[in-house]
Amino acid sequence: MLRRIAVLVSGGGTNLQALIDAQKSGIIKSGEITLVASNNPDAYALERAKTAGINTAVINKKECGTQTEFEEKLIKALDENKTDLIVLAGFMCILSENFTSKYADRIINVHPSLIPSFCGQGFYGLRVHEAALGYGVKVTGATVHFVNEIPDGGKIIMQKAVEINDTDTPETLQKRVMQEAEWVILPQAVEKICKENF
C-alpha cells in the first residue's frame, strides 16, 4: 500500500520538484505525493504540483487570525487527505508543539547544513550559507530530520556533505548544496520512512 505524502511549501518548490522527479523515476516507490499545501497563495510550488496532477491547498496564514486557526485549517486539509507523512520542503512557518506532537515521527524537514551547525531559529535560506562561509568551515551539506517543537531539533534521518570552494558565494553554495545534497537525500529519506516506519 502506498503511503500518502503531503508536501508543505512556501516558495519556488525546487525540493518539491526533486520529490516529484524521484517519484517518477522510482526512487520513491513506497509512497505517493497526494497533496501540496502552501501558506503562500503565490508560491510557484503550487504550479509545479498542478503540472504534476497533484491536489493543492492554500492556507493563507495572514488571513488566519491566530496560529491555532492556521494550524487547525492545515490539520483539516492533511486529515482530509488521509496523510501518512508530512514533508516540509521550504515551508517558512514554525509549527507549534500542538501540531508537531499530533504527527510525531510523521513530519520531516530538509535543512541546508549539517545539523547541529548553522541551524535553529533564524537560520533559513541564504542565511545558512552566509553563516557557513562567514565561519570559514570547509564542509557543509544538508540534513533530513524529524520535526518536533524545536526548530531543526528533531532526530536526524540522513545527512550528506558538500565541500566548500574558496570561490563560493552564498548563492553558489546554496545551489550546490541543493543539487548535491538536498535533492539527493530528501527523496531517499522519504522512501526510507514510507517503507520502514508505517
CORKA-V187907 format. One record per run of one state. SS is the DSSP state (h for helix, s for strand, l for the rest). FROM is the first residue (numbers start at 1). LEN is the number of residues. If there is no record, write none. Layout:
SS/FROM/LEN ; SS/FROM/LEN
This chain:
l/1/2 ; s/3/7 ; l/10/4 ; h/14/12 ; l/26/5 ; s/31/8 ; l/39/5 ; h/44/8 ; l/52/4 ; s/56/3 ; l/59/2 ; h/61/3 ; l/64/3 ; h/67/14 ; l/81/4 ; s/85/4 ; l/89/8 ; h/97/6 ; l/103/4 ; s/107/5 ; l/112/14 ; h/126/10 ; l/136/3 ; s/139/8 ; l/147/9 ; s/156/8 ; l/164/6 ; h/170/27 ; l/197/2
